[in-house]
Amino acid sequence: MTHDHCDGCPTSVIHDLSSMFGELMNDVFPEEAHVHLRNAERELLLAVAVTFEYHANRRAPQPKEGEGAESPAPRPVKIQLDD
């Protein structure tokens, strides 16, 4: 089986772990347990993916002062309305 992505990428590692777990499941666990274990595996993989995404998008690096840092947006001006 060929992968379109690198061997060290998280998706490749997760796919390989999932395949190994599936083979282990067929050899060790009874048929009745397969559905429950697949659901638990799906939830675990979803939690790992969400954790990766959270940490990847958590905070973009802020530029240091003097390195093209923009000035803060101007504050709104209070407008007097006629009564």
MMTF fields as JSON, N, C-alpha, C and O atoms, coordinates in Angstrom:
{
  "mmtfVersion": "1.0.0",
  "mmtfProducer": "UNKNOWN",
  "numBonds": 331,
  "numAtoms": 332,
  "numGroups": 83,
  "numChains": 1,
  "numModels": 1,
  "chainsPerModel": [1],
  "groupsPerChain": [83],
  "chainIdList": ["A"],
  "bondAtomList": [4, 2, 8, 6, 12, 10, 16, 14, 20, 18, 24, 22, 28, 26, 32, 30, 36, 34, 40, 38, 44, 42, 48, 46, 52, 50, 56, 54, 60, 58, 64, 62, 68, 66, 72, 70, 76, 74, 80, 78, 84, 82, 88, 86, 92, 90, 96, 94, 100, 98, 104, 102, 108, 106, 112, 110, 116, 114, 120, 118, 124, 122, 128, 126, 132, 130, 136, 134, 140, 138, 144, 142, 148, 146, 152, 150, 156, 154, 160, 158, 164, 162, 168, 166, 172, 170, 176, 174, 180, 178, 184, 182, 188, 186, 192, 190, 196, 194, 200, 198, 204, 202, 208, 206, 212, 210, 216, 214, 220, 218, 224, 222, 228, 226, 232, 230, 236, 234, 240, 238, 244, 242, 248, 246, 252, 250, 256, 254, 260, 258, 264, 262, 268, 266, 272, 270, 276, 274, 280, 278, 284, 282, 288, 286, 292, 290, 296, 294, 300, 298, 304, 302, 308, 306, 312, 310, 316, 314, 320, 318, 324, 322, 328, 326],
  "bondOrderList": [1, 1, 1, 1, 1, 1, 1, 1, 1, 1, 1, 1, 1, 1, 1, 1, 1, 1, 1, 1, 1, 1, 1, 1, 1, 1, 1, 1, 1, 1, 1, 1, 1, 1, 1, 1, 1, 1, 1, 1, 1, 1, 1, 1, 1, 1, 1, 1, 1, 1, 1, 1, 1, 1, 1, 1, 1, 1, 1, 1, 1, 1, 1, 1, 1, 1, 1, 1, 1, 1, 1, 1, 1, 1, 1, 1, 1, 1, 1, 1, 1, 1],
  "groupList": [{"groupName": "MET", "atomNameList": ["N", "CA", "C", "O"], "elementList": ["N", "C", "C", "O"], "formalChargeList": [0, 0, 0, 0], "bondAtomList": [1, 0, 2, 1, 3, 2], "bondOrderList": [1, 1, 2], "singleLetterCode": "M", "chemCompType": "L-PEPTIDE LINKING"}, {"groupName": "THR", "atomNameList": ["N", "CA", "C", "O"], "elementList": ["N", "C", "C", "O"], "formalChargeList": [0, 0, 0, 0], "bondAtomList": [1, 0, 2, 1, 3, 2], "bondOrderList": [1, 1, 2], "singleLetterCode": "T", "chemCompType": "L-PEPTIDE LINKING"}, {"groupName": "HIS", "atomNameList": ["N", "CA", "C", "O"], "elementList": ["N", "C", "C", "O"], "formalChargeList": [0, 0, 0, 0], "bondAtomList": [1, 0, 2, 1, 3, 2], "bondOrderList": [1, 1, 2], "singleLetterCode": "H", "chemCompType": "L-PEPTIDE LINKING"}, {"groupName": "ASP", "atomNameList": ["N", "CA", "C", "O"], "elementList": ["N", "C", "C", "O"], "formalChargeList": [0, 0, 0, 0], "bondAtomList": [1, 0, 2, 1, 3, 2], "bondOrderList": [1, 1, 2], "singleLetterCode": "D", "chemCompType": "L-PEPTIDE LINKING"}, {"groupName": "CYS", "atomNameList": ["N", "CA", "C", "O"], "elementList": ["N", "C", "C", "O"], "formalChargeList": [0, 0, 0, 0], "bondAtomList": [1, 0, 2, 1, 3, 2], "bondOrderList": [1, 1, 2], "singleLetterCode": "C", "chemCompType": "L-PEPTIDE LINKING"}, {"groupName": "GLY", "atomNameList": ["N", "CA", "C", "O"], "elementList": ["N", "C", "C", "O"], "formalChargeList": [0, 0, 0, 0], "bondAtomList": [1, 0, 2, 1, 3, 2], "bondOrderList": [1, 1, 2], "singleLetterCode": "G", "chemCompType": "PEPTIDE LINKING"}, {"groupName": "PRO", "atomNameList": ["N", "CA", "C", "O"], "elementList": ["N", "C", "C", "O"], "formalChargeList": [0, 0, 0, 0], "bondAtomList": [1, 0, 2, 1, 3, 2], "bondOrderList": [1, 1, 2], "singleLetterCode": "P", "chemCompType": "L-PEPTIDE LINKING"}, {"groupName": "SER", "atomNameList": ["N", "CA", "C", "O"], "elementList": ["N", "C", "C", "O"], "formalChargeList": [0, 0, 0, 0], "bondAtomList": [1, 0, 2, 1, 3, 2], "bondOrderList": [1, 1, 2], "singleLetterCode": "S", "chemCompType": "L-PEPTIDE LINKING"}, {"groupName": "VAL", "atomNameList": ["N", "CA", "C", "O"], "elementList": ["N", "C", "C", "O"], "formalChargeList": [0, 0, 0, 0], "bondAtomList": [1, 0, 2, 1, 3, 2], "bondOrderList": [1, 1, 2], "singleLetterCode": "V", "chemCompType": "L-PEPTIDE LINKING"}, {"groupName": "ILE", "atomNameList": ["N", "CA", "C", "O"], "elementList": ["N", "C", "C", "O"], "formalChargeList": [0, 0, 0, 0], "bondAtomList": [1, 0, 2, 1, 3, 2], "bondOrderList": [1, 1, 2], "singleLetterCode": "I", "chemCompType": "L-PEPTIDE LINKING"}, {"groupName": "LEU", "atomNameList": ["N", "CA", "C", "O"], "elementList": ["N", "C", "C", "O"], "formalChargeList": [0, 0, 0, 0], "bondAtomList": [1, 0, 2, 1, 3, 2], "bondOrderList": [1, 1, 2], "singleLetterCode": "L", "chemCompType": "L-PEPTIDE LINKING"}, {"groupName": "PHE", "atomNameList": ["N", "CA", "C", "O"], "elementList": ["N", "C", "C", "O"], "formalChargeList": [0, 0, 0, 0], "bondAtomList": [1, 0, 2, 1, 3, 2], "bondOrderList": [1, 1, 2], "singleLetterCode": "F", "chemCompType": "L-PEPTIDE LINKING"}, {"groupName": "GLU", "atomNameList": ["N", "CA", "C", "O"], "elementList": ["N", "C", "C", "O"], "formalChargeList": [0, 0, 0, 0], "bondAtomList": [1, 0, 2, 1, 3, 2], "bondOrderList": [1, 1, 2], "singleLetterCode": "E", "chemCompType": "L-PEPTIDE LINKING"}, {"groupName": "ASN", "atomNameList": ["N", "CA", "C", "O"], "elementList": ["N", "C", "C", "O"], "formalChargeList": [0, 0, 0, 0], "bondAtomList": [1, 0, 2, 1, 3, 2], "bondOrderList": [1, 1, 2], "singleLetterCode": "N", "chemCompType": "L-PEPTIDE LINKING"}, {"groupName": "ALA", "atomNameList": ["N", "CA", "C", "O"], "elementList": ["N", "C", "C", "O"], "formalChargeList": [0, 0, 0, 0], "bondAtomList": [1, 0, 2, 1, 3, 2], "bondOrderList": [1, 1, 2], "singleLetterCode": "A", "chemCompType": "L-PEPTIDE LINKING"}, {"groupName": "ARG", "atomNameList": ["N", "CA", "C", "O"], "elementList": ["N", "C", "C", "O"], "formalChargeList": [0, 0, 0, 0], "bondAtomList": [1, 0, 2, 1, 3, 2], "bondOrderList": [1, 1, 2], "singleLetterCode": "R", "chemCompType": "L-PEPTIDE LINKING"}, {"groupName": "TYR", "atomNameList": ["N", "CA", "C", "O"], "elementList": ["N", "C", "C", "O"], "formalChargeList": [0, 0, 0, 0], "bondAtomList": [1, 0, 2, 1, 3, 2], "bondOrderList": [1, 1, 2], "singleLetterCode": "Y", "chemCompType": "L-PEPTIDE LINKING"}, {"groupName": "GLN", "atomNameList": ["N", "CA", "C", "O"], "elementList": ["N", "C", "C", "O"], "formalChargeList": [0, 0, 0, 0], "bondAtomList": [1, 0, 2, 1, 3, 2], "bondOrderList": [1, 1, 2], "singleLetterCode": "Q", "chemCompType": "L-PEPTIDE LINKING"}, {"groupName": "LYS", "atomNameList": ["N", "CA", "C", "O"], "elementList": ["N", "C", "C", "O"], "formalChargeList": [0, 0, 0, 0], "bondAtomList": [1, 0, 2, 1, 3, 2], "bondOrderList": [1, 1, 2], "singleLetterCode": "K", "chemCompType": "L-PEPTIDE LINKING"}],
  "groupTypeList": [0, 1, 2, 3, 2, 4, 3, 5, 4, 6, 1, 7, 8, 9, 2, 3, 10, 7, 7, 0, 11, 5, 12, 10, 0, 13, 3, 8, 11, 6, 12, 12, 14, 2, 8, 2, 10, 15, 13, 14, 12, 15, 12, 10, 10, 10, 14, 8, 14, 8, 1, 11, 12, 16, 2, 14, 13, 15, 15, 14, 6, 17, 6, 18, 12, 5, 12, 5, 14, 12, 7, 6, 14, 6, 15, 6, 8, 18, 9, 17, 10, 3, 3],
  "groupIdList": [1, 2, 3, 4, 5, 6, 7, 8, 9, 10, 11, 12, 13, 14, 15, 16, 17, 18, 19, 20, 21, 22, 23, 24, 25, 26, 27, 28, 29, 30, 31, 32, 33, 34, 35, 36, 37, 38, 39, 40, 41, 42, 43, 44, 45, 46, 47, 48, 49, 50, 51, 52, 53, 54, 55, 56, 57, 58, 59, 60, 61, 62, 63, 64, 65, 66, 67, 68, 69, 70, 71, 72, 73, 74, 75, 76, 77, 78, 79, 80, 81, 82, 83],
  "secStructList": [7, 7, 7, 1, 1, 7, 6, 6, 1, 2, 2, 2, 2, 2, 2, 2, 2, 2, 2, 2, 2, 2, 2, 2, 2, 2, 2, 2, 1, 7, 2, 2, 2, 2, 2, 2, 2, 2, 2, 2, 2, 2, 2, 2, 2, 2, 2, 2, 2, 2, 2, 2, 2, 2, 2, 2, 2, 1, 7, 7, 7, 7, 7, 7, 6, 6, 1, 1, 7, 7, 7, 7, 7, 7, 7, 7, 7, 7, 7, 7, 7, 7, 7],
  "xCoordList": [0.848, 0.0, 0.886, 1.824, 0.601, 1.406, 0.684, -0.543, 1.468, 0.93, 1.254, 2.334, 0.327, 0.572, 1.272, 1.565, 1.548, 2.166, 3.413, 3.676, 4.154, 5.423, 5.182, 4.094, 6.225, 6.103, 6.042, 5.505, 6.58, 6.609, 5.452, 5.358, 4.561, 3.429, 2.442, 2.299, 1.764, 0.797, -0.276, -0.678, -0.749, -1.803, -1.285, -2.015, -0.042, 0.55, 0.74, 0.464, 1.209, 1.421, 0.085, -0.013, -0.941, -2.263, -2.82, -3.413, -2.63, -3.115, -2.417, -3.061, -1.101, -0.349, -0.771, -0.924, -0.96, -1.41, -2.797, -3.079, -3.649, -5.0, -4.968, -5.71, -4.112, -3.994, -3.474, -3.983, -2.458, -1.91, -2.949, -3.067, -3.708, -4.739, -5.818, -6.311, -6.181, -7.182, -6.733, -7.522, -5.467, -4.94, -4.918, -5.269, -4.51, -4.487, -5.904, -6.136, -6.842, -8.223, -8.766, -9.454, -8.462, -8.96, -8.35, -9.005, -7.118, -6.434, -6.787, -6.817, -7.05, -7.163, -8.596, -8.997, -9.369, -10.672, -11.793, -11.724, -12.828, -13.973, -14.747, -14.644, -15.521, -16.283, -17.21, -17.39, -17.797, -18.742, -18.077, -18.737, -16.784, -16.074, -15.584, -15.212, -15.576, -15.025, -15.721, -15.056, -17.043, -17.791, -17.432, -17.194, -17.392, -17.079, -15.65, -15.395, -14.734, -13.341, -13.134, -12.325, -13.837, -13.728, -14.273, -13.703, -15.365, -15.904, -14.915, -14.715, -14.304, -13.311, -12.095, -11.546, -11.675, -10.543, -10.874, -10.039, -12.071, -12.497, -12.492, -12.019, -13.014, -13.038, -11.631, -11.357, -10.737, -9.359, -8.664, -7.99, -8.821, -8.191, -8.757, -8.02, -10.051, -10.646, -10.079, -9.792, -9.916, -9.34, -7.907, -7.509, -7.137, -5.747, -5.735, -4.948, -6.596, -6.645, -7.063, -6.488, -8.053, -8.501, -7.398, -7.214, -6.665, -5.559, -4.468, -3.951, -4.108, -3.114, -3.583, -2.82, -4.842, -5.372, -5.399, -5.076, -5.779, -5.821, -4.437, -4.287, -3.435, -2.087, -1.486, -0.671, -1.868, -1.353, -1.94, -1.261, -3.188, -3.871, -3.954, -4.592, -3.32, -3.477, -3.057, -3.809, -1.903, -1.438, -0.419, 0.562, -0.672, 0.298, 1.408, 1.126, 2.648, 3.737, 3.531, 3.203, 3.725, 3.57, 4.903, 5.949, 4.878, 6.139, 6.66, 5.891, 7.98, 8.591, 8.548, 8.391, 8.687, 8.684, 9.817, 10.939, 9.508, 10.525, 10.681, 11.444, 9.993, 10.086, 8.798, 8.173, 8.411, 7.222, 5.94, 4.878, 6.015, 4.803, 3.947, 4.431, 2.686, 1.786, 1.311, 1.251, 0.976, 0.448, -0.972, -1.659, -1.408, -2.748, -3.808, -3.584, -4.96, -6.057, -6.495, -6.492, -6.87, -7.315, -8.579, -9.429, -8.673, -9.844, -11.029, -10.85, -12.232, -13.411, -13.601, -13.259, -14.148, -14.366, -15.841, -16.725, -16.089, -17.456, -18.102, -17.528, -19.276, -19.986, -21.17, -21.965, -21.282, -22.413, -23.628, -23.526, -24.764, -25.99, -26.874, -26.911, -27.585, -28.517, -29.755, -30.279, -30.218, -31.422, -32.653, -33.753],
  "yCoordList": [-1.182, 0.0, 1.234, 1.324, 2.176, 3.39, 4.526, 4.613, 5.392, 6.565, 7.793, 7.882, 8.747, 10.005, 11.009, 12.119, 10.654, 11.576, 10.919, 9.737, 11.691, 11.197, 10.171, 10.095, 9.382, 8.336, 8.889, 8.227, 10.091, 10.649, 11.581, 12.102, 11.798, 12.711, 12.096, 10.875, 12.94, 12.409, 11.537, 10.536, 11.891, 11.074, 9.689, 8.705, 9.603, 8.306, 7.46, 6.26, 8.091, 7.372, 6.862, 5.722, 7.718, 7.32, 6.184, 5.241, 6.274, 5.212, 3.884, 2.837, 3.938, 2.72, 2.123, 0.908, 2.982, 2.498, 1.874, 0.852, 2.501, 1.979, 0.605, -0.296, 0.45, -0.845, -1.921, -3.041, -1.572, -2.542, -2.912, -4.077, -1.915, -2.179, -3.096, -3.993, -2.863, -3.704, -5.152, -6.067, -5.363, -6.727, -7.384, -8.556, -6.641, -7.16, -7.503, -8.527, -6.627, -6.832, -8.147, -8.89, -8.429, -9.666, -10.903, -11.943, -10.819, -11.976, -12.227, -13.379, -11.183, -11.31, -11.228, -12.034, -10.271, -9.988, -10.729, -10.951, -11.114, -11.792, -10.823, -9.605, -11.389, -10.596, -9.581, -8.477, -9.941, -9.05, -7.77, -6.738, -7.824, -6.655, -5.716, -4.579, -6.163, -5.366, -4.017, -2.999, -4.001, -2.754, -1.753, -0.58, -2.201, -1.308, -0.778, 0.397, -1.645, -1.216, -0.275, 0.649, -0.482, 0.431, 1.81, 2.826, 1.849, 3.143, 3.858, 5.067, 3.118, 3.719, 4.201, 5.263, 3.431, 3.833, 5.115, 6.017, 5.209, 6.397, 7.622, 8.688, 7.472, 8.592, 9.022, 10.217, 8.058, 8.377, 9.116, 10.119, 8.631, 9.288, 10.689, 11.603, 10.865, 12.19, 13.127, 14.288, 12.637, 13.457, 13.864, 15.003, 12.939, 13.255, 14.296, 15.241, 14.141, 15.093, 16.482, 17.484, 16.546, 17.837, 18.482, 19.698, 17.69, 18.215, 18.78, 19.865, 18.058, 18.57, 19.882, 20.845, 19.922, 21.126, 22.298, 23.426, 22.034, 23.083, 23.696, 24.917, 22.844, 23.352, 24.018, 24.932, 23.583, 24.192, 25.585, 26.476, 25.776, 27.063, 27.911, 28.963, 27.467, 28.121, 29.577, 30.443, 29.85, 31.234, 31.419, 30.682, 32.412, 32.747, 33.568, 34.369, 33.397, 34.178, 35.674, 36.095, 36.458, 37.909, 38.54, 38.14, 39.527, 40.196, 41.015, 41.592, 41.05, 41.828, 43.303, 43.658, 44.163, 45.608, 45.969, 45.481, 46.831, 47.273, 46.341, 46.654, 45.209, 44.274, 44.314, 43.28, 45.491, 45.613, 45.525, 45.281, 45.716, 45.679, 46.885, 48.017, 46.652, 47.742, 48.446, 47.857, 49.72, 50.461, 49.968, 49.506, 50.064, 49.581, 50.39, 51.542, 49.769, 50.438, 51.665, 51.642, 52.729, 53.936, 53.649, 52.855, 54.31, 54.135, 54.862, 55.881, 54.364, 55.055, 56.414, 56.612, 57.338, 58.698, 58.836, 58.377, 59.475, 59.678, 60.779, 61.856, 60.512, 61.462, 62.008, 61.249, 63.322, 63.969, 63.969, 64.37, 63.525, 63.508, 64.661, 64.985, 65.28, 66.348, 65.736, 64.73, 66.361, 65.857, 66.423, 66.106],
  "zCoordList": [0.0, 0.0, 0.0, 0.792, -0.87, -0.937, -0.242, -0.265, 0.375, 1.062, 0.238, -0.347, 0.186, -0.515, 0.377, -0.066, 1.612, 2.552, 3.157, 2.938, 3.9, 4.445, 5.553, 6.125, 5.843, 6.858, 8.271, 9.159, 8.51, 9.85, 10.164, 11.275, 9.183, 9.385, 10.382, 10.444, 11.158, 12.135, 11.503, 12.096, 10.312, 9.7, 9.337, 9.457, 8.896, 8.562, 9.815, 9.814, 10.875, 12.134, 12.681, 13.133, 12.634, 13.128, 12.277, 12.802, 10.973, 10.085, 10.395, 10.462, 10.582, 10.889, 12.223, 12.344, 13.231, 14.536, 14.44, 15.065, 13.653, 13.481, 12.814, 13.204, 11.814, 11.136, 12.084, 12.102, 12.869, 13.82, 14.866, 15.244, 15.337, 16.329, 15.746, 16.429, 14.473, 13.825, 13.724, 13.958, 13.374, 13.296, 14.672, 14.807, 15.684, 17.047, 17.5, 18.142, 17.154, 17.56, 16.992, 17.692, 15.743, 15.12, 15.751, 15.812, 16.22, 16.789, 18.25, 18.685, 19.005, 20.451, 20.964, 21.804, 20.474, 21.062, 20.347, 19.138, 21.094, 20.467, 19.569, 19.712, 18.643, 17.677, 18.355, 17.842, 19.495, 20.172, 20.651, 20.772, 20.924, 21.445, 20.351, 20.642, 19.105, 18.01, 17.838, 17.649, 17.902, 17.714, 18.807, 18.52, 20.032, 21.148, 21.048, 21.309, 20.672, 20.559, 19.384, 19.477, 18.289, 17.15, 17.51, 17.113, 18.252, 18.695, 19.616, 19.496, 20.526, 21.427, 20.641, 20.935, 19.649, 18.809, 18.058, 17.98, 17.507, 16.764, 17.677, 17.283, 18.891, 19.826, 20.227, 20.341, 20.441, 20.796, 19.652, 19.884, 18.429, 17.282, 17.064, 16.694, 17.289, 17.174, 18.228, 17.936, 19.45, 20.517, 20.187, 20.432, 19.634, 19.253, 18.147, 18.201, 17.143, 16.036, 16.518, 16.094, 17.394, 17.923, 18.753, 18.695, 19.521, 20.321, 19.429, 19.698, 18.364, 17.413, 16.806, 16.731, 16.371, 15.734, 16.714, 16.344, 17.95, 18.959, 19.162, 19.182, 19.312, 19.572, 18.334, 18.465, 17.157, 15.93, 15.727, 15.215, 16.121, 15.912, 17.164, 17.162, 18.228, 19.521, 19.503, 19.949, 19.01, 19.028, 17.918, 17.82, 17.09, 16.051, 16.697, 17.588, 16.282, 16.868, 16.629, 15.52, 17.665, 17.589, 17.189, 17.698, 16.28, 15.922, 17.097, 17.865, 17.217, 18.286, 17.928, 16.76, 18.931, 18.685, 17.743, 17.879, 16.785, 15.849, 14.664, 13.75, 14.639, 13.525, 12.709, 12.473, 12.288, 11.459, 12.244, 11.67, 13.531, 14.332, 13.991, 14.003, 13.69, 13.338, 14.598, 15.677, 14.436, 15.573, 15.85, 14.938, 17.094, 17.41, 16.67, 16.299, 16.465, 15.756, 16.552, 17.782, 15.854, 16.572, 17.37, 16.967, 18.498, 19.355, 18.753, 18.086, 18.973, 18.438, 19.094, 20.26, 18.33, 18.806, 19.183, 18.459, 20.324, 20.778, 19.931, 19.769, 19.401, 18.562, 19.335, 19.89, 19.37, 20.055, 19.125, 17.966, 19.629, 18.864, 19.318, 20.505, 18.381, 18.754, 19.379, 18.901, 20.461, 21.14, 20.556, 21.007]
}
